[in-house]
């Protein structure tokens, strides 16, 4: 993973630095904080986290055993109206019947400076409410009152979890500057957690071991035999143990700045994650948990709602037998089964690698989550005699699965091993085809799991270029009116995007958007082919007219040869690129254009041909124009051969785009003879 600079805790400990925590207390907002007009290190900041402190501890509860409690307090400065959204805070929590966390807010106050004095406005009870996110999670939300430019808000909250195995991820960076951020974890000696950090800047770390004890009440009943009375004896007992307190402190961390073509900016945010490695209670056998990818996937495979679901076949056998009649090649079988699942089972929009309804129920009810659908697909492919296995995936919104842990994944697809490599399949998207996954699943690497529990990395990123090929013929008259015809052919991911854009949209509405997008042209004779045949390129053809596609100045006609397909702005303007460029998939854009010169005109200026080739076959741009009688033949090709471009190649990519866009912007000048 050379695209992300990572720093494991084991290395960080070599550079432990004692950092004295700054003294922040809720309720002690200063006049200086309220008077501050702009952030001293980032004048563009709409808000800033003045301080945020968290303490996550595993402690013993007499009724529930070991639980996890996280306490957080924060102070945020609002500089501009665009920062008002920071006055709305939310904290998610699990809300399942068998696993329910509790979240409570307190000390929520807005501070303003009025006539040189500090004015406090407390959050009222109706300013806090719960909101359901999905069937697994809800969130507690607050909306702070009396927000103005210059306000400072404070609040605290507590998350009480019945589990002793989860420590929440802590972000030291966000979209606004962070002046001070601190997390302390307090973990009894019975637990071992793997701590992992990601990002480009890292907090200081201190570790202390502190003696602790657990006191609890023991009740014993005695007597009650014969005529003797039952007695209850109450005693106090205490267990001593050592607690590891680890403190992470971040000071003056910059805001995360979004850039063009970034996968998920959270992948590069400075944060700390914890994954339970093992538990060893007194007088009990050590219980190991996930420590590497093989143990992670083995644990997942053995879950009742994962591996065993792959062995269920009775519910589909008759249907699949009929489906495979006359299908002899692996490709025929793959396509038939893939389309059968896509057609008969609808995705309910829930992700996860664990089945929700179970494959049998999902097949019967024709709906299920990602695991229901794609584990069912895998089972059917195996039944057909193909070497099929599930592949664990982390979606783009979930982030890149960097560190070995069970929560790194939130999705599963199917893979069929063939002599030509893996064929990746996701039956949850109606426009997906073999090796063309939904965009949400294109997230670097997945983890394939075989029946014997072994696993291996699988590259999810497409290697084949998706094409967008345009043929366009047009004429221009002396008044500058354009008339022409266009044929656009899209393959693979470009075809998926096109089909998704037109799905469920009335043709009139679609054409109106197309006309407005393309310099308010008028479209007629529109048609498309292969809309439903997903294995073929989708083709759109139409005629067009336009009066705003060229300029007539002083009797000369100035034409941008690409017309409404040009005018792209350079997305890469930063001097320094912090994150990899993620195009999603490699692509080739081709334009074959014929311009008929109006009678009485001749070319005065034609753009010169150019060829730009980037190093390491990253991509190329070709522009050529030929005059042939009253016709101009224009050929343009823009090709990017890597889905993800490292920051080391950014300067080259930036110059490439600069050259390409400048060339595409050059005008053809036609003058009167």
N, C-alpha and C positions, 0 to 999 in steps of 0.2 A: 504494500500500500504506500508507494512512494509519494502519492499525491497529498497525503495528509501527514503532517508532522505530529508524531505521537510520543508521549513520554510516560512510561509506566512508573508505577509507584516505586518499584524496586530500584530504579535509577534515581528517582527523585530523592530517595532516602540518603543517597550519597551526598546530597547537597542541602541537607536539612538546615534551616536557618531559623533561629528563634525570633519570632515576631511578636512584639507586645501588642495585644489587642487594643485598638483605640477605644476610648471611653465614650460610648454612645448610650444614651438613656432615652426611652420614650418620654415624651412630654417636655423635653429640654430643647425645643427648637429655638434657634437664636434669631435675633433681628438681622444679623449679617446674612444668614441663609435666606431669609425672606426678601432682603433687599437685592440679592444677586440677580442681575438681569440676564446674563448669559453664562454658559458653562465656561470656566476659565481655560479649559484645554480643548473644547470643541464648541465653537460659537454657533455651529449649525444645529446643535442638540435641541430637541423640542422638550426634553425632560432629562432627568438624571437620577440614578439611585444614589442617594447620599450615603446611606449605609443599609446593609441587609445582613442579619445575623441569624443563623440557624443552629439548632442543637438537636441531633437525632440520637436517641438513646434506647437501648434494650433494657427493660427493667422488669422485675418480677411483680406480678399482681396476684394477691391472695386468691382471687376468684378465677382469673383467666390464665394464670401461669405467666410465662415470659411474653411480653408484648413490646411493640415499638411505638415510641412517642416522639413526634417531631414538633418542636416549638420554633416559630419564626417571627422576627420582628423587623420592620422596615420603615425607612423614611425616604420619600421621593419628592423631588423638586420639579414643579411644572414651570417651564419657561415660556412656552408658546401655546396657542390654541390647538395646534396640531398635536400637542402632548396631552390634551384632556383625556384621551382614552386611558392614560395611565392611572386615572382616578377610578377606573373600573377594574377591580381585581377579582380573580377567581382561582379556586383551588379544587382540583379534581379529587375524587375518592371512589373507592369500590363500593357498590351499592347492591351487591347480590344478596339473596336471602341467606346463603350459607357463608358469606364473607362480606361483612359490612364494616366500613371504617367510619369514623366520626370526625368532622371538621367543625371548628368553632372559631369565629373571629372575635377580637376584643381590641380595646384601646384605639379604635378608629376615629381619628380626629383630623379635620382640615384646619390649617393655620393660614391666616392672611394678615398682612400689615395694613392697618387702617388708621390714618392720622398719626402715624409713628408708633402705634401700639399694636401688640399682637392680639388678634381676634381668633378665638377657637370656636369651631363648629363641630359638634360631635355627631357621629353617625347614629341615626334613629333606628329603631328596631325594624321599620319597614324598608330600610336600605339594604338589608341582607336577606337573601333568599336562596333556595335550592333549585337546581335545574337539571333535568335528566339529560344526559349526553347520549347514552345508548343503554342496552339492557344490562351492561356490566358496570357502567360508570355514571356518576352524577357529578355535579360541581356546586360548590358553595360560592356565591357571588356577592360582592358588595359594590355599591355605587356611592362614592364619597360626595358629600354635599358641598355647596358653595365654592365651586372650583373657579379660579380666575388665573390669569397669567401672573405668575409669581407665587402661587400657592405652594405650600409644603403639606404633604399628607403623611400621616403615620398610621400604622396598624400592626396588629400581631395576630397570629392564628396558630392553632394546634391541630395536628393530625394524629389521631389515636387509632392504631392499627392492631387488630387481634393477632397478627402474625409477628413472629420474631425472626423472620427470614428475609425481610425486604427493607432496605434503606433507600429512600428516594434519591433520584439523581438530583444534583445541585448544579445550577448554571452560575458561573462567575461572570458571564458576559450576556448581553442581550442587545437589542437594537438601539439602546441609549447608553451613554457612559455610566460606568459603575465606579464610584469613588472608593467604596469599601464594601467588601463582601467576605463573610466568614462562615464557615461550616465547621462544627465540632461533632464528631461521632464518638459515642461512648459504648464500647462493646465489651461484655463480660468475657472472661477467659475461655468460656465454653464454646465460643463461636470464632470461626475464622472466615473472614470475608476477603475476597480479592478486590483491591481498589485500583481502578483504571482511570486515567485522565486522557482527555482529547483536547484538541485545539492548538493554537499557535502561541499562546501565552499561558503561563502556569502560576498557580498560587504558591506561596511559601508554606512549608509543612513543619509542624512540630508534633512530637509524640511523647506522651507521658503514660506511665503505668501507675495506677492509684488503687490502694486497698479499698474494697467495698464489702458490704455485708447485706444479707437478706434476713430479715426478721419476719417470722410468721408464727401464727397461733396453731397449736395442735390440741385437738379435743379427743379424749379417750373416755369411753364408758366402761364402767366396771360394776360388779355386783349384779343384782337382779336374779340371783339363784335362790330358790326357796322363798323364804320370807324376807330376805335382805333387799333393801332398796337399791335402785339403780343410781349410781353416782357418775357425774361427768366431771372429769378432771381436765382443767385447762392449763397448758404450759406454753411457755415462750421458747422458741428455738431460733438459733442464728447460724447462718452459714457464711463463712468468709470467702471472698474470692478477689481476684485482681481484675481491674477494668482498664482497657486500653483506650486512652483518650487521644484522638488524632484531630488536630486543628489545621484547617486550610484557610489562609488569609490572602485575599487579592486586593491590591491597592492600585487605584487609577487605571483600571482596565478600559480600553477604548470600546466604543460602540461597534457592533458588527455592521458593516456596510454591505448592503446587497449589491450584487454585480450581475451583469447579463449572463445568461446560461449557467446558472448555479443550480446544482441538483437540489440540495436541501441545506440551507445555511447552518442549520443546527449541527451538521456533520463537522463543522469547523469552529464551533463555539467552545470556549474553554469551559469544561465541566468535569465533574467527578462522578463515577458510577461505582456501585458496590454489588458484588455477586457473592452469595453464600457459597463457601468452599467446603466447609465441614462443621459438624457439631460433635462435641464430646462432653456429655454431662457426667457428673461424678458417678462412679460405679456403673457406668454404662459403656457399651461398645461404641467406638468412634464411627460416626455415620458420614461418609463422604458425599459431596454433591458435585456439581459440574466444576471441572478444573481445566479441561481442554475440549476442543471441538468434538472429538470422538466420544467422550463421556457425555457431552451435552446432547448430541444427536441420539445416542443410545438411550438416554433417559427419556427423550421425547418419543422415540419409536416405541418404547414400552408403555407409554400412556394408554389407558383403555380406550380413549377417544382418538387414537392415531393408528398404531400398528395393527391391533385387532380388526379395525374397520377395513383394512386392506384384504383381510382373509374372508370377508363375507361376499359370497358370489350368487347364492341361490335366488336372490331377488331379481337378478338381471339375466340369468343364463339363457332362458328361452328367447328373450329379445335379442341378445347378442348373437346367438346361433343363427337366427334368421337374418340378422344384419350382415353377417359374414359370408352368407351364401354367395358363391361366385367371386369372392374376394381372395386373391391368391398371393399377392405381393404384400410385403410389410407396409408400403406406402398406402395401398388401397385400404388395408385394415385400419391403419392409423387415422386416415381421413374419415372413414365411415364411423368409427367409434367416437372420434372427436366431435363430429357434427351431430351425432346422436345425443351426446350429453349436452352440447350447447343448445340443441333444439328442445330437449325435454326437461331440463332442470335450470331454473332461473336463479341467478345470484340475488341474495337478499341484502346485499351491500355490507355484510359483515365480513371482516377479515379474520385471521387467526389460523393456526395450524392444527387446532383441535376441533373435531367435529361438534357441531351444535345439535342438530336433529339426529345425527347418525346417518350413514349412507343409505340404509334401507328406507328409513322414513323420508329422507330427502327425495329419493327416487320416486316413492309413492306419491308424495305431496307436490312433486315437481318444483321444489324450492329448497335452497340450503345456503350455508355460508361457504367461504372459499374452500375449507377443508372438506366439507361434505361433497362438493362438486369435484374437486381435483383428486381426492383419494378414491372416489368412485371411478373416475376416469382411469386412474392408475390400475385399479383392480380389474377393470374391463380389458385394458390393454394386456395385462398379464394373462387373463383368461384366454385371450386370442393367441397366446404363445409368444408374445413379444417381451423383450427384456425391458420392463418398465419399472421405474422407481420414483418415489416422491422427492422433490427438491425443496428444501426450506429456503425461504426468501424473506428479506426485510424490504418492505416497500419504500419508495422514495420518501414519503412523509414520515416513515418510522426511523429513517437514518440508515447509515451503512453499518452492517454487522461486523464490527472490528474486533471486539473482545469476546472470548468464549463464554456465553451465558444463554440461558433458555429464553430470556426476554429479548434477545437480539433479533429474533425472527418473529414475524407476525403474519406470515403468508406461506402458502405451499402451492407448487405447481407440479406437473408431471414431466418426466423425461423418458424417452425411449432410446436405448442404446443401439446404434446401428454401425455398420462398418465405416460410414462417413462421419461419425460423431453423434452427439446427442441431438435428438429432436425435442425441443422444448414446447410444452403445450399448456395452455390455460383456458379452460372451457367456460370461464365466467364472463367472458366478453364476446358478444355476438359477432364482432368484426375481427377477432383474433384468428390467425391461421397458424399452421405449424411453423415454429421458429419466429413468429411475429407475436410477441407477448404484449399485453396491455402496457401502456407507458408506465403505469404505477409500479410494475414489477421490474423495470429496467434499472437495477440498482447494484451495479458492479458484480458481486459474486453471490451465489447461492450455495447450499450444501446438500448434495445428493446422498440419500441414505438407502443402502441395500438391505436385503432381507437378513443377511448375517450380521447386521449392525455396523458394518464398516461404512465409511463415508469419504467423500472427496469434494473438493471445491469445483464448482461449475461456473464458468464465465457466462453471465446473463446478457452481456452487452452484444448487440448485433455486429456481425462482421461484414455482412453483405450490404452493399449500398442500396438505399431506397431511391428510386428514380422519380424525377418530376420533369417530364419532357413536353415542351410546348412547341407547336407548329403554328405560325401566325403569318398570314398574308394580309397586307393592307395597302390602300391607296390614299393619297392626299390630294386635295384640289387646291387651286390658287387662293382660296379663302381660308384654308387651314382645316377644312372638314375632313375627318378620317372615316373611312369605311373599310371593314375587313372581316376576316373569319379566323377563329382560333380553335385549335384542337389541343387539349391538355390531357396527358396520360400519366397516371400515378401508380407506382408499385409499392408493395410491402407497407412500410410505416407511413409513407405519404398517402397511400391508398386508404389505410386505416383512418388517418386524420380526415381525409375527404369524406369518407363514408359516415364518420361520426358527425361531421359538420352538416350533412344533408339529412341525417336520420331524424325523422319526425317533424321536419320543417316543410311547410307547403312550398311548392315550387315558386310561386309568386313572391313569397317572403324571402326565399333564398336568393332569387335573382335581384330583388331590390337591394339586398345587402351587397351583392356582388357588384352591382352597378355603382353604388355609392362608394364602395371600397376602391373601385378602379376609375377614379376621376369622373364620376357621374356619366359614364357611357350609357348608351341605350342598347340593350341586348335583345336579340330576336333569334328565332330558329334554334332554340336551346334543346339539346338532347344529351343523354348520357347512356352509356352501355356498361355492362358487367357490374351493375350496382349490387346485385345479389350474388353473383358468382365471385366469391372472395379469393379464389386462387388465380384469377385473371386481373390484369390492371384495370382500374376504373378509368373511363374515358369521358370527358366532357367536351362538347363542341357547341359553338354558338357564333352567330354573326353579331357585329357591333358597329355602332356609329358614335362619333364624339366630336364635339367642337372645342374641347379644352385640352387636346392632346398634343398640340404643337403651337408654335408662335409664328406669326407673320409680321415681320418688322422691315419696313423700307423695301417692300417687294421681295424680300427673301423669306424662305420658310426654314425654321429651326425645329428639328425633329430629334427627340430622344428615341433612339431605335427600339428600345424595349417597351416604349409607351407606358402602360399602367403596370407592367411587371417590374419596372425599375423604381428608382427613387428611394432605395433602401438606405438607412442611416447606419453609420458604423457603430456596432454595439460595443466595440472594444476601444474605449477612449482613455481609460485609466493608465497612468504612467506605470504603475506597479499593480500586478494582478495577485491577489491574495489566495484565490481558490482556483482549482482546476476548472477548465471550460468544459461544460457537459452539454453536448449537442443532443444526446439521447440515442442517436443512431447515425452511422455514416450515410452520406447522401450525395447524389449527383443531380444538379439542375442543368438542363440543356434547353437552349432556345434556338430554333431554326426559323429565321424571320426573312420574309421577302417584302420589300417595299417597292411599289410601283411609282416611279417618278412621274409627276404630272406633265402633260404635254406643254412644251415651251420652257421647260426647266432643265437644268443640268446640275450635277453636284459641284459645289464650290469647295466645300471642306468635308472630308471624310475622316473619322477617327482612325488612327494608325493601328495595325494589328499588334497584339501583345500576347505573350505567354509567360505565366508566372508559375514556377514549380517550387513548392516548399520542400525543405529537407526531410529525409526519412519517409518520403512518400506520404506526408501528412495531407497534402491536397494540391490542387492545381487550378489555375484560371486561364482560360483561352478566349481570346476575342479576335474575330477576323471579319472583314467586310470586303466584298468584291462587287465591282460594277460590271453589269452585263446588259448593254443596251439601255433600255429604260427601267431596268430592274437593279435593285441593290440586294445582294444576298448577304445576310448577317448571321454569323454563327457564334454563339456564346456558350461556354461551359464552365460551371463552378462546381468543384468537387472537393469534399472533405472525407477522408478515408478512415478517420478515427472518431469513435463516439465520444471519447474523453481525451482532452488535450491537457497535458501537464502545464504547470505554471512556468516551467523552464522553456517551453515553446511559445509562451504568450507573446513575446516581443515580435517573433516571426509571424505569428497569426495576426497580430494587430496591423503590421505593415502590409500583409497580404490583403486584408479587408480594405485597408486604406487605398491601395492601388486598384483593387477590383471596383470599388464603389466610384472612385474618380473616373475610371475608364467607362463604366456604364452610364455615367452622367454626361459624358461628352456628347455634343450635338452634331448631327448631320446638317449641313447648311446647303440648301438648294437655291440657286439663283436663276433668274430669267436668262434665256439665251439671247 
